[in-house]
Amino acid sequence: MEGQARPLAMPALFQVENPMLRQAGKQTMDGLLAATAWLIAENLWAGSDWQLRRMGIWALISLAVGGLFQLTRHVYRMTDLRDSIRLGMATLTLMCLSMFLELLTGPLSLSPQIPHIAFGASILTGGFWGTLRIGCRWWRETQVRQTIIPARISERKNRTLIVGAGQAGALVLQELLRHSELGFLVVGFIDDDASIKGERIHGIPVLGDTTRLEEVVRKYKVSNAILAVPSAPGLVVRRLNAVLQALHVQVKTVPGLYNLLGTQVWKPVIRDVSIEDVLRRDTVHLDHSALLEAIEGSVVLITGAGGSIGSELARQIATFGPKHMVLLGRGENSLWMIQREFQRLFPGQAYSLELMDIRNRTGLREVFQLYRPDIVMHAAAHKHVPFLETHPVEAVLNNIFGTMNVVEAALESGTRSFVSISTDKAVNPTNVLGASKRIAECIVLEASKKAQAGSRFVSVRFGNVLGSRGSVVPVFKEQIEHGGPITVTHPEMTRYFMTIPEASQLVLQAGLLGETGKVYVLDMGEAVKILDLAADMARLSGLTPGRDIEIEFAGLRPGEKLHEELFLDQERSSTELHSKVFETNPQGISPDKLFEGLEGFRKAVGLPYRQRQPEIVRLLQWMVPTYTPSLLGVGRYGGFAWNRRQANLPVAPDKPCRRKNPPQKDATAPWLVQNKSKI
């Protein structure tokens, strides 16, 4: 290619492909350097005449010590700190051997100068070997890179600032220096650690702290910034991103520490800032030893294993070395995806895939009797609020009877730990989803009384997770990609959010280490306004709300409420289990009432449509006294909900509603005024 410099040939030593010849070449070079070190020490240092025999013996001793520390086994041009430590240990060993010779001068009739010569030769040998390896590293990072890469420093247009001068920042800098074809010219670091201000990292200066961010950007004409602070909470990321974007700087970041699984190593993968980065919190610190004791060698079954939470639980659990994992779900495509991921991430983990609906009581029991799981993580559930308002019978069949089927199968198979995933919508519910999940919590509480001694049956309640199926985040992303508008239901609506990995880690901590018969609630932090979330996502995409993209208000959907709650008034209490986990004092349902309600649901699901829906709503209210049906959902039509946001209406506008006598206009549902002709 025209204008591209021809690469320089590497030294012949590095072009040898045969590993035996390459090792022989390295050892020969190390032996020659050791012999040279002895020659210098004996002839110039001690002032005595050198002898070939003594020089050869020293070279062999040095090679033996080098072989002990495998000094020739690593690639010289990639020498790092660990290699340098091994080299230092080898040099120290040679020095110790030289001092040991002091004790042998008499018995072996050695010259008194030999130990002193050996000591000097030890230092010189280590220095020569280190010089060889550092020289190879220098060759790779300077000569070869400059001749292979056509772009000159003056041609690089991306003047880059790295925010964070810790280990992550140093790794990011090394990657950019290693790949200068990307065109990034790092002008400096920004870090709040005052002890390193003015210092240099790999030759790049630390220019100051974050208070000087604007000044540094303008002075050094920065066009790109990389946030290399993987452990920083979301508030810090949000603040830095806002300042940099206001200065028209393109912002990138690196993965957060919460993305790591088990022994995975953090890597400086540079990517765009996401809403997960802005909303992330402090890294979760788990009791790994206790979790390892609970999971290692156990059989673990996960329902809903193909879903967002279920699949993340599977990934987290696999890092603790269970004996066998059973991934159960009814979605064949999602199970296929988690299978492929397990083959890539956990090739040594034994697992089975079970295509099974938790409503299939007989099939579910067969699976439990076959594997007899020690631990069950129950994540399967219907979770879409508006859909369950229009199809409450599905919530009953899946969330209530499905949970009961899983609980009964677990009790029969002798399960040791049972963890059910619940939701904050179960607190003072206004929708069918919340009411059905509240009853599911009570089913698990009742099972904890029947379980064998030493067993643990608990529920874990939390709010929305970022990026899950049905979450608002993927919807906003899609709307932004299509140019908007971004639709927000209400300007004051708030929700609790946490990342999927954080939620899964805390579920494990609470579920597997907590007390039986409890409902645990994860600390969701501060509630987030959905309007602010939409605006943040627009800005992260380089758009200004109101100018580049519009945000529109569409009104509350069926079953939604403005603000979610995490506790009933009489429930909240703290726990020493984890700083981000709360323990509730659950108010269950009496066994007789629970049995009567479940029997009522069994009869209700078999009723004709016009009778079935109202009866289900009546039973939900009877079993969950805090349940207030939404006037925009099943509460509006006595069990007949109409999803007003659906593009293809189930009932044509010129046809009457399925309910013959719809109620009069209600002030709490102003949208009915615009649609009264459709009712």
C-alpha positions as CSV (number, residue, x, y, z in Angstrom):
1,M,0.0,0.0,0.0
2,E,1.3,3.4,-0.9
3,G,2.6,5.4,2.0
4,Q,2.9,2.4,4.3
5,A,6.3,1.7,5.6
6,R,7.8,-1.7,5.1
7,P,8.1,-3.6,8.4
8,L,11.5,-4.3,9.8
9,A,12.6,-7.9,10.0
10,M,12.5,-9.2,13.5
11,P,15.7,-10.7,14.9
12,A,16.2,-14.3,13.8
13,L,15.8,-15.6,17.3
14,F,12.1,-14.5,17.3
15,Q,11.4,-16.0,13.9
16,V,12.2,-19.6,14.9
17,E,9.0,-21.6,14.8
18,N,10.3,-24.9,16.2
19,P,9.8,-24.6,20.0
20,M,12.9,-26.9,20.8
21,L,15.2,-24.8,18.6
22,R,13.7,-21.6,20.1
23,Q,14.3,-22.8,23.7
24,A,17.9,-23.9,22.7
25,G,18.6,-20.5,21.3
26,K,17.3,-18.7,24.4
27,Q,19.3,-20.9,26.7
28,T,22.4,-20.5,24.6
29,M,22.1,-16.8,24.8
30,D,21.5,-16.9,28.6
31,G,24.5,-19.1,29.0
32,L,26.7,-16.8,26.9
33,L,25.6,-13.8,29.0
34,A,26.3,-15.7,32.2
35,A,29.8,-16.7,31.0
36,T,30.4,-13.1,30.0
37,A,29.3,-12.0,33.5
38,W,31.8,-14.4,35.1
39,L,34.6,-13.2,32.7
40,I,34.0,-9.6,33.7
41,A,33.7,-10.4,37.4
42,E,36.9,-12.6,37.5
43,N,39.1,-10.6,35.1
44,L,38.1,-7.0,35.8
45,W,36.5,-7.1,39.2
46,A,38.8,-9.6,41.1
47,G,41.8,-8.9,38.9
48,S,42.6,-12.6,38.5
49,D,43.2,-14.6,35.4
50,W,40.1,-16.2,34.0
51,Q,39.7,-19.9,33.3
52,L,37.4,-21.4,30.7
53,R,36.6,-24.3,33.1
54,R,35.3,-22.0,35.9
55,M,33.4,-19.9,33.4
56,G,31.7,-22.9,31.9
57,I,30.7,-24.3,35.4
58,W,29.2,-20.9,36.2
59,A,27.2,-20.8,33.0
60,L,25.8,-24.3,33.7
61,I,24.9,-23.3,37.3
62,S,23.2,-20.1,36.0
63,L,21.2,-22.1,33.3
64,A,20.1,-24.6,36.0
65,V,18.8,-21.8,38.2
66,G,17.1,-20.1,35.2
67,G,15.5,-23.4,34.3
68,L,14.2,-23.7,37.9
69,F,12.4,-20.4,37.5
70,Q,11.5,-21.1,33.8
71,L,13.1,-17.9,32.6
72,T,13.2,-18.9,29.0
73,R,9.6,-20.1,28.9
74,H,8.0,-16.7,28.4
75,V,7.9,-14.5,25.3
76,Y,10.7,-11.9,25.8
77,R,9.0,-9.2,23.9
78,M,6.0,-9.4,26.2
79,T,8.0,-9.3,29.5
80,D,5.8,-8.0,32.3
81,L,6.1,-7.5,36.1
82,R,5.6,-11.2,36.9
83,D,8.5,-12.1,34.6
84,S,10.6,-9.5,36.2
85,I,9.8,-10.9,39.7
86,R,10.9,-14.4,38.5
87,L,14.1,-12.9,37.1
88,G,14.8,-11.2,40.4
89,M,14.2,-14.4,42.4
90,A,16.6,-16.3,40.1
91,T,19.3,-13.6,40.6
92,L,18.7,-13.7,44.4
93,T,19.2,-17.5,44.3
94,L,22.5,-17.1,42.4
95,M,23.7,-14.6,45.1
96,C,22.7,-17.0,47.9
97,L,24.7,-19.8,46.1
98,S,27.7,-17.6,45.9
99,M,27.5,-16.9,49.6
100,F,27.1,-20.6,50.3
101,L,30.5,-21.1,48.5
102,E,32.1,-19.3,51.5
103,L,31.5,-22.5,53.5
104,L,32.9,-24.7,50.9
105,T,36.2,-23.0,50.1
106,G,38.1,-25.1,52.7
107,P,36.6,-28.5,52.0
108,L,36.8,-28.1,48.2
109,S,40.2,-26.3,48.3
110,L,38.7,-23.3,46.5
111,S,40.4,-20.0,46.1
112,P,39.2,-17.4,48.7
113,Q,38.3,-15.1,45.8
114,I,35.8,-17.5,44.2
115,P,32.8,-16.6,46.4
116,H,33.4,-12.9,45.8
117,I,33.7,-13.5,42.0
118,A,30.5,-15.6,42.1
119,F,28.6,-12.9,43.9
120,G,29.6,-10.2,41.4
121,A,28.8,-12.6,38.5
122,S,25.4,-13.2,40.0
123,I,24.6,-9.5,39.9
124,L,25.9,-9.1,36.4
125,T,24.1,-12.2,35.1
126,G,20.8,-11.0,36.4
127,G,21.5,-7.6,34.9
128,F,22.4,-9.0,31.5
129,W,19.3,-11.3,31.4
130,G,17.1,-8.4,32.4
131,T,18.6,-6.2,29.8
132,L,18.0,-8.8,27.1
133,R,14.3,-9.2,28.0
134,I,13.6,-5.5,28.4
135,G,15.4,-4.9,25.1
136,C,13.1,-7.3,23.3
137,R,10.1,-5.6,24.9
138,W,11.4,-2.2,23.9
139,W,12.0,-3.5,20.3
140,R,8.4,-4.6,20.1
141,E,6.8,-1.5,21.5
142,T,8.9,1.0,19.6
143,Q,10.8,-0.1,16.5
144,V,8.3,-2.7,15.1
145,R,5.2,-0.6,16.0
146,Q,6.6,2.5,14.4
147,T,7.6,0.7,11.2
148,I,4.4,-1.3,10.8
149,I,1.9,1.4,11.6
150,P,1.7,4.1,8.9
151,A,0.0,6.7,11.0
152,R,2.4,9.2,12.5
153,I,1.7,10.8,15.9
154,S,1.1,14.1,14.1
155,E,-1.6,12.4,12.0
156,R,-3.6,11.2,15.0
157,K,-6.7,13.3,15.3
158,N,-8.3,11.7,18.4
159,R,-6.6,13.6,21.3
160,T,-7.7,11.4,24.2
161,L,-7.9,12.0,28.0
162,I,-8.1,9.0,30.3
163,V,-10.1,9.6,33.5
164,G,-8.7,7.4,36.1
165,A,-5.0,6.7,36.6
166,G,-5.3,3.4,38.4
167,Q,-4.6,0.0,37.1
168,A,-7.6,0.2,34.7
169,G,-6.3,3.4,33.3
170,A,-2.8,2.0,32.9
171,L,-4.2,-1.0,31.0
172,V,-6.3,1.2,28.7
173,L,-3.2,3.3,27.9
174,Q,-1.2,0.1,27.1
175,E,-3.9,-1.0,24.8
176,L,-4.0,2.3,23.0
177,L,-0.2,2.4,22.7
178,R,-0.2,-1.2,21.4
179,H,-2.8,-0.3,18.7
180,S,-1.8,3.1,17.5
181,E,-3.5,2.4,14.2
182,L,-6.7,3.4,16.0
183,G,-5.5,7.0,15.9
184,F,-5.8,7.8,19.6
185,L,-3.2,10.2,21.0
186,V,-3.3,10.1,24.8
187,V,-2.5,13.5,26.2
188,G,-2.8,12.7,29.9
189,F,-4.6,11.3,32.8
190,I,-7.2,12.8,35.2
191,D,-7.3,11.4,38.7
192,D,-8.5,12.6,42.1
193,D,-5.5,10.9,43.9
194,A,-3.4,13.9,44.9
195,S,-0.3,11.7,45.6
196,I,0.2,11.0,41.8
197,K,-0.5,14.5,40.5
198,G,2.4,15.5,38.2
199,E,3.7,11.9,38.0
200,R,3.9,9.9,34.7
201,I,2.4,6.5,33.8
202,H,4.2,4.9,30.9
203,G,5.4,8.3,30.0
204,I,2.0,10.0,30.1
205,P,1.5,12.7,32.7
206,V,-1.2,12.9,35.3
207,L,-2.6,16.4,34.7
208,G,-4.8,16.9,37.8
209,D,-8.1,16.0,39.4
210,T,-11.6,16.0,38.1
211,T,-12.1,19.6,39.3
212,R,-9.7,20.7,36.5
213,L,-11.5,18.6,33.9
214,E,-12.9,21.5,31.9
215,E,-9.6,23.4,32.0
216,V,-7.6,20.3,30.8
217,V,-10.0,19.6,28.0
218,R,-9.7,23.1,26.6
219,K,-6.0,23.5,27.2
220,Y,-5.1,20.2,25.5
221,K,-7.8,20.3,22.9
222,V,-9.3,16.9,23.9
223,S,-11.8,15.4,21.6
224,N,-12.1,12.0,23.2
225,A,-12.3,10.8,26.9
226,I,-12.2,7.3,28.3
227,L,-13.7,6.7,31.8
228,A,-11.3,4.1,33.2
229,V,-13.1,3.9,36.6
230,P,-14.7,0.4,36.6
231,S,-15.5,0.5,40.3
232,A,-17.0,4.0,40.3
233,P,-20.7,4.3,41.3
234,G,-23.3,5.5,38.7
235,L,-23.5,9.0,40.2
236,V,-19.8,9.6,39.5
237,V,-20.1,8.2,35.9
238,R,-23.2,10.4,35.3
239,R,-21.4,13.5,36.6
240,L,-18.2,13.0,34.5
241,N,-20.2,12.1,31.4
242,A,-22.4,15.2,31.8
243,V,-19.3,17.5,32.1
244,L,-17.5,16.0,29.1
245,Q,-20.6,15.9,26.9
246,A,-21.2,19.6,27.7
247,L,-17.6,20.2,26.3
248,H,-18.5,18.3,23.2
249,V,-16.1,15.5,24.1
250,Q,-16.9,12.0,22.8
251,V,-17.0,9.7,25.9
252,K,-16.1,6.0,26.1
253,T,-15.8,3.8,29.1
254,V,-14.7,0.3,30.2
255,P,-16.7,-2.6,31.7
256,G,-17.7,-2.3,35.3
257,L,-16.5,-4.9,37.9
258,Y,-20.0,-6.2,38.4
259,N,-19.8,-7.8,34.9
260,L,-17.2,-10.3,36.1
261,L,-18.1,-13.9,36.7
262,G,-16.0,-16.0,39.1
263,T,-12.4,-16.0,38.1
264,Q,-12.8,-14.0,34.9
265,V,-10.1,-11.4,34.4
266,W,-11.1,-7.7,33.9
267,K,-10.1,-6.5,30.4
268,P,-10.0,-2.9,29.2
269,V,-12.6,-3.2,26.5
270,I,-13.5,0.3,25.4
271,R,-17.1,0.9,24.6
272,D,-19.8,3.6,24.7
273,V,-21.3,4.7,28.0
274,S,-24.6,2.9,28.6
275,I,-27.5,3.6,31.0
276,E,-26.3,0.6,33.1
277,D,-23.0,2.5,33.7
278,V,-24.9,5.7,34.8
279,L,-27.2,3.8,37.2
280,R,-24.8,1.3,38.6
281,R,-23.9,1.3,42.2
282,D,-21.0,0.2,44.4
283,T,-19.7,-3.3,43.7
284,V,-21.5,-6.0,45.6
285,H,-19.2,-7.9,48.0
286,L,-20.5,-11.4,48.6
287,D,-19.7,-14.0,51.2
288,H,-18.0,-16.2,48.7
289,S,-16.8,-18.8,51.2
290,A,-20.3,-19.3,52.5
291,L,-21.8,-19.4,49.0
292,L,-19.1,-21.9,47.9
293,E,-20.0,-24.1,50.9
294,A,-23.7,-23.9,50.0
295,I,-23.4,-24.5,46.2
296,E,-20.2,-26.6,45.6
297,G,-21.1,-30.2,44.9
298,S,-24.8,-29.6,44.9
299,V,-27.5,-30.2,42.3
300,V,-29.1,-26.9,41.3
301,L,-32.3,-26.5,39.4
302,I,-33.3,-23.1,37.9
303,T,-36.8,-22.5,36.5
304,G,-37.1,-19.8,33.9
305,A,-33.4,-20.4,33.1
306,G,-33.7,-18.8,29.7
307,G,-35.0,-15.5,31.0
308,S,-33.0,-12.5,32.0
309,I,-32.8,-13.3,35.8
310,G,-32.8,-17.0,35.4
311,S,-29.9,-17.1,32.9
312,E,-27.8,-14.7,35.1
313,L,-28.4,-16.8,38.1
314,A,-27.2,-19.8,36.1
315,R,-24.0,-17.9,35.2
316,Q,-23.4,-16.8,38.8
317,I,-24.0,-20.3,40.3
318,A,-21.8,-22.0,37.7
319,T,-18.8,-20.1,39.1
320,F,-19.2,-21.9,42.5
321,G,-18.8,-25.4,41.0
322,P,-22.1,-27.2,41.5
323,K,-22.2,-30.9,40.9
324,H,-24.9,-30.6,38.3
325,M,-27.2,-27.8,37.0
326,V,-30.7,-28.3,35.6
327,L,-31.7,-25.4,33.4
328,L,-35.5,-25.6,33.0
329,G,-37.7,-23.4,30.9
330,R,-40.4,-23.5,28.3
331,G,-38.8,-21.3,25.7
332,E,-36.7,-23.5,23.4
333,N,-34.8,-20.6,21.8
334,S,-33.8,-19.0,25.1
335,L,-32.6,-22.4,26.4
336,W,-30.6,-22.9,23.2
337,M,-28.9,-19.5,23.8
338,I,-28.0,-20.3,27.4
339,Q,-26.7,-23.7,26.2
340,R,-24.3,-22.0,23.8
341,E,-23.2,-19.6,26.5
342,F,-22.4,-22.4,28.9
343,Q,-20.4,-24.3,26.3
344,R,-18.3,-21.2,25.8
345,L,-18.0,-19.9,29.4
346,F,-18.2,-23.1,31.5
347,P,-17.0,-26.0,29.3
348,G,-16.3,-28.2,32.4
349,Q,-19.7,-27.7,34.1
350,A,-22.1,-30.6,34.0
351,Y,-25.7,-29.5,33.2
352,S,-28.9,-30.6,31.6
353,L,-31.6,-28.7,29.7
354,E,-35.2,-29.4,30.4
355,L,-37.9,-28.0,28.1
356,M,-40.7,-27.8,30.6
357,D,-43.7,-25.6,31.5
358,I,-44.1,-25.2,35.3
359,R,-47.8,-25.5,34.7
360,N,-47.2,-29.1,33.7
361,R,-47.5,-30.6,37.2
362,T,-46.8,-34.2,36.2
363,G,-43.8,-33.4,34.0
364,L,-42.4,-31.1,36.6
365,R,-42.5,-33.8,39.2
366,E,-40.8,-36.3,36.9
367,V,-37.9,-33.8,36.4
368,F,-37.6,-33.2,40.2
369,Q,-37.6,-36.9,40.9
370,L,-35.0,-37.6,38.2
371,Y,-32.5,-35.0,39.4
372,R,-33.5,-34.5,43.1
373,P,-32.1,-31.0,43.3
374,D,-30.5,-29.7,46.5
375,I,-31.1,-26.1,45.5
376,V,-34.0,-24.6,43.5
377,M,-34.0,-21.1,42.1
378,H,-37.6,-20.3,41.0
379,A,-37.4,-17.5,38.4
380,A,-40.2,-18.5,36.0
381,A,-43.1,-16.2,35.9
382,H,-45.3,-13.9,33.8
383,K,-44.1,-10.3,34.5
384,H,-45.8,-8.1,31.8
385,V,-48.2,-5.9,33.7
386,P,-50.6,-4.7,30.9
387,F,-50.8,-8.2,29.4
388,L,-51.8,-9.8,32.7
389,E,-54.4,-7.1,33.1
390,T,-56.0,-8.4,29.9
391,H,-55.2,-12.0,30.7
392,P,-55.5,-12.5,34.5
393,V,-56.1,-16.2,34.1
394,E,-52.6,-16.6,32.8
395,A,-51.2,-15.0,36.0
396,V,-53.2,-17.5,38.0
397,L,-52.1,-20.5,36.0
398,N,-48.4,-19.5,35.8
399,N,-47.6,-17.3,38.8
400,I,-49.8,-19.0,41.4
401,F,-50.4,-22.6,40.3
402,G,-47.0,-22.8,38.6
403,T,-45.3,-21.7,41.8
404,M,-47.3,-24.2,43.8
405,N,-46.3,-27.0,41.4
406,V,-42.6,-26.1,41.8
407,V,-42.9,-25.9,45.6
408,E,-44.7,-29.2,45.9
409,A,-42.2,-30.9,43.6
410,A,-39.3,-29.5,45.7
411,L,-40.9,-30.7,49.0
412,E,-41.4,-34.2,47.6
413,S,-37.8,-34.4,46.3
414,G,-36.2,-33.2,49.5
415,T,-34.9,-29.9,48.3
416,R,-32.6,-28.2,50.8
417,S,-32.9,-24.6,49.6
418,F,-35.8,-23.0,47.7
419,V,-35.6,-19.4,46.5
420,S,-38.5,-17.8,44.8
421,I,-38.0,-14.5,42.8
422,S,-40.7,-12.0,43.7
423,T,-41.3,-8.3,42.8
424,D,-41.9,-5.0,44.4
425,K,-45.3,-4.9,42.7
426,A,-46.4,-7.5,45.3
427,V,-46.5,-4.6,47.8
428,N,-50.0,-2.9,47.9
429,P,-50.6,-4.2,44.4
430,T,-52.7,-2.4,41.9
431,N,-52.3,-5.0,39.2
432,V,-52.9,-8.7,38.6
433,L,-49.1,-9.4,38.4
434,G,-48.5,-7.9,41.9
435,A,-51.4,-9.7,43.5
436,S,-50.5,-13.1,41.9
437,K,-46.8,-12.7,43.1
438,R,-48.0,-11.8,46.6
439,I,-50.0,-15.1,46.7
440,A,-46.9,-16.9,45.4
441,E,-44.9,-15.5,48.3
442,C,-47.5,-16.8,50.7
443,I,-47.3,-20.3,49.1
444,V,-43.6,-20.4,49.7
445,L,-44.1,-19.2,53.3
446,E,-46.6,-22.0,53.9
447,A,-44.1,-24.5,52.3
448,S,-41.4,-23.4,54.8
449,K,-43.6,-24.8,57.6
450,K,-43.9,-28.2,55.9
451,A,-40.3,-28.6,54.8
452,Q,-38.0,-31.0,56.5
453,A,-35.8,-29.7,59.3
454,G,-32.8,-27.7,58.1
455,S,-34.4,-26.7,54.8
456,R,-34.7,-23.1,53.7
457,F,-37.7,-21.8,51.7
458,V,-37.6,-18.0,51.1
459,S,-38.7,-15.4,48.6
460,V,-36.6,-12.5,47.4
461,R,-38.3,-9.3,46.3
462,F,-36.8,-6.5,44.2
463,G,-37.8,-4.0,41.5
464,N,-36.9,-3.5,37.8
465,V,-33.7,-4.8,36.4
466,L,-31.9,-2.9,33.6
467,G,-31.9,-4.6,30.3
468,S,-34.3,-7.4,31.2
469,R,-37.1,-8.5,28.8
470,G,-40.0,-6.1,29.0
471,S,-37.8,-3.5,30.7
472,V,-38.3,0.1,29.7
473,V,-34.6,0.4,28.7
474,P,-34.7,-1.8,25.5
475,V,-37.9,0.1,24.5
476,F,-36.2,3.5,24.9
477,K,-33.2,2.2,23.0
478,E,-35.4,1.1,20.1
479,Q,-37.3,4.4,20.0
480,I,-34.0,6.3,20.0
481,E,-32.6,4.2,17.1
482,H,-35.8,5.0,15.1
483,G,-35.4,8.8,15.8
484,G,-38.1,9.0,18.5
485,P,-40.3,10.0,20.0
486,I,-39.5,8.5,23.4
487,T,-42.8,7.7,25.1
488,V,-43.0,8.1,28.8
489,T,-46.2,7.2,30.6
490,H,-46.2,10.0,33.2
491,P,-43.8,12.9,34.0
492,E,-43.8,11.9,37.7
493,M,-43.5,8.1,37.4
494,T,-40.6,6.5,39.3
495,R,-39.2,3.0,39.4
496,Y,-36.5,1.2,41.3
497,F,-33.7,-0.1,39.1
498,M,-30.6,-2.3,39.5
499,T,-28.4,-4.2,37.1
500,I,-29.1,-7.9,36.4
501,P,-25.7,-9.1,37.8
502,E,-26.2,-7.1,41.0
503,A,-29.7,-8.4,41.5
504,S,-28.6,-12.0,40.9
505,Q,-25.7,-11.8,43.3
506,L,-27.8,-10.4,46.1
507,V,-30.5,-13.0,45.4
508,L,-27.9,-15.7,46.0
509,Q,-26.7,-14.0,49.2
510,A,-30.2,-13.6,50.6
511,G,-31.7,-16.8,49.3
512,L,-29.0,-19.3,50.1
513,L,-27.8,-17.8,53.4
514,G,-31.0,-16.4,54.9
515,E,-33.4,-17.9,57.3
516,T,-36.3,-20.1,56.2
517,G,-39.8,-18.6,56.1
518,K,-38.6,-15.1,55.2
519,V,-39.2,-12.6,52.5
520,Y,-36.0,-10.6,51.7
521,V,-36.0,-7.3,49.9
522,L,-33.0,-6.0,48.0
523,D,-31.8,-2.5,48.6
524,M,-32.8,-0.9,45.3
525,G,-31.3,2.5,46.2
526,E,-33.2,5.7,45.3
527,A,-36.2,5.5,42.9
528,V,-35.4,6.8,39.4
529,K,-37.8,9.1,37.5
530,I,-38.6,7.5,34.2
531,L,-38.5,10.9,32.5
532,D,-34.9,11.4,33.8
533,L,-34.0,7.9,32.6
534,A,-35.3,8.7,29.1
535,A,-33.4,12.0,29.0
536,D,-30.2,10.4,30.1
537,M,-30.5,7.7,27.5
538,A,-31.0,10.3,24.8
539,R,-28.0,12.3,25.9
540,L,-25.8,9.1,26.0
541,S,-26.8,8.7,22.4
542,G,-25.6,12.2,21.6
543,L,-29.1,13.7,21.3
544,T,-30.5,16.7,23.2
545,P,-34.1,16.1,24.4
546,G,-36.5,18.6,23.0
547,R,-34.2,19.5,20.2
548,D,-32.9,16.4,18.5
549,I,-35.5,14.0,19.8
550,E,-38.9,14.5,21.5
551,I,-40.2,12.9,24.7
552,E,-43.9,12.4,24.7
553,F,-46.3,11.4,27.6
554,A,-48.7,8.6,26.8
555,G,-50.5,8.2,30.1
556,L,-50.5,5.3,32.5
557,R,-51.0,1.8,31.1
558,P,-53.4,-0.7,32.5
559,G,-52.3,-1.8,36.0
560,E,-49.5,0.7,36.4
561,K,-49.1,3.0,39.4
562,L,-46.9,6.1,39.7
563,H,-44.6,4.8,42.4
564,E,-43.7,1.3,43.5
565,E,-43.1,0.2,47.1
566,L,-40.7,-2.3,48.6
567,F,-42.4,-3.0,51.9
568,L,-45.8,-3.1,53.5
569,D,-46.0,-0.7,56.4
570,Q,-45.7,-3.4,59.0
571,E,-43.1,-5.5,57.3
572,R,-39.8,-3.6,57.2
573,S,-36.8,-4.6,59.4
574,S,-33.1,-4.8,58.9
575,T,-30.8,-7.9,58.7
576,E,-27.2,-8.6,59.2
577,L,-27.2,-10.9,56.2
578,H,-25.9,-8.2,53.8
579,S,-25.8,-4.4,53.8
580,K,-27.9,-4.3,50.7
581,V,-30.5,-6.8,51.9
582,F,-33.5,-6.1,54.1
583,E,-35.6,-8.7,56.0
584,T,-39.4,-8.4,56.2
585,N,-41.8,-9.7,58.8
586,P,-44.1,-11.3,56.2
587,Q,-47.8,-11.3,56.8
588,G,-48.9,-14.6,55.3
589,I,-52.3,-16.1,54.5
590,S,-53.8,-18.7,56.9
591,P,-53.6,-22.3,55.6
592,D,-57.4,-22.6,55.5
593,K,-57.8,-19.3,53.6
594,L,-55.0,-20.2,51.2
595,F,-56.5,-23.6,50.5
596,E,-59.9,-22.2,50.0
597,G,-58.6,-19.5,47.7
598,L,-56.6,-21.9,45.5
599,E,-59.7,-24.1,45.2
600,G,-61.6,-21.1,44.1
601,F,-59.1,-20.3,41.5
602,R,-59.2,-23.9,40.2
603,K,-63.0,-23.5,39.7
604,A,-62.6,-19.9,38.3
605,V,-60.3,-20.9,35.5
606,G,-62.9,-23.3,34.2
607,L,-65.7,-20.8,34.0
608,P,-66.9,-19.1,30.8
609,Y,-65.0,-16.0,29.8
610,R,-67.6,-13.4,31.0
611,Q,-67.7,-15.1,34.4
612,R,-64.1,-16.1,34.7
613,Q,-62.4,-12.7,34.8
614,P,-64.5,-11.0,37.4
615,E,-64.3,-14.1,39.6
616,I,-60.5,-14.1,39.4
617,V,-60.4,-10.4,40.4
618,R,-62.8,-11.1,43.3
619,L,-60.6,-13.9,44.6
620,L,-57.4,-11.9,44.2
621,Q,-59.0,-9.1,46.4
622,W,-60.2,-11.6,48.9
623,M,-56.8,-13.3,49.3
624,V,-54.7,-10.1,49.1
625,P,-56.7,-7.4,51.0
626,T,-54.1,-4.7,50.0
627,Y,-54.9,-5.3,46.3
628,T,-56.8,-2.4,44.7
629,P,-57.6,-3.2,41.0
630,S,-56.4,-0.5,38.7
631,L,-59.2,1.6,37.2
632,L,-57.2,1.5,34.0
633,G,-57.0,-2.3,34.0
634,V,-59.3,-5.0,35.3
635,G,-60.9,-2.6,37.8
636,R,-62.4,-0.5,35.0
637,Y,-64.6,-3.2,33.4
638,G,-65.0,-5.6,36.3
639,G,-62.5,-8.0,34.8
640,F,-62.5,-7.0,31.1
641,A,-59.5,-4.9,30.4
642,W,-58.8,-3.1,27.1
643,N,-55.2,-2.3,26.2
644,R,-55.7,1.2,24.8
645,R,-52.1,1.4,23.5
646,Q,-52.3,-1.6,21.2
647,A,-52.0,-0.5,17.6
648,N,-54.4,-3.2,16.3
649,L,-57.3,-3.0,18.6
650,P,-58.9,-6.2,19.6
651,V,-62.3,-4.5,19.2
652,A,-62.8,-2.4,16.1
653,P,-63.6,1.3,16.8
654,D,-67.0,1.0,15.2
655,K,-67.9,-2.1,17.2
656,P,-69.4,-2.1,20.8
657,C,-67.2,-3.2,23.7
658,R,-67.5,-6.8,24.9
659,R,-69.1,-5.3,28.0
660,K,-72.7,-4.4,27.3
661,N,-73.0,-1.7,29.9
662,P,-69.7,0.1,30.3
663,P,-69.4,2.4,33.3
664,Q,-69.7,6.1,33.0
665,K,-66.7,8.4,32.4
666,D,-64.4,8.5,35.4
667,A,-62.3,11.4,36.4
668,T,-59.4,9.1,37.2
669,A,-59.2,7.9,33.6
670,P,-59.3,11.1,31.4
671,W,-58.1,9.2,28.4
672,L,-61.6,7.7,28.2
673,V,-62.9,11.0,27.1
674,Q,-60.9,10.8,23.9
675,N,-62.0,7.2,23.3
676,K,-65.6,7.1,24.4
677,S,-66.8,6.5,20.9
678,K,-64.9,3.2,20.9
679,I,-66.7,1.9,24.0
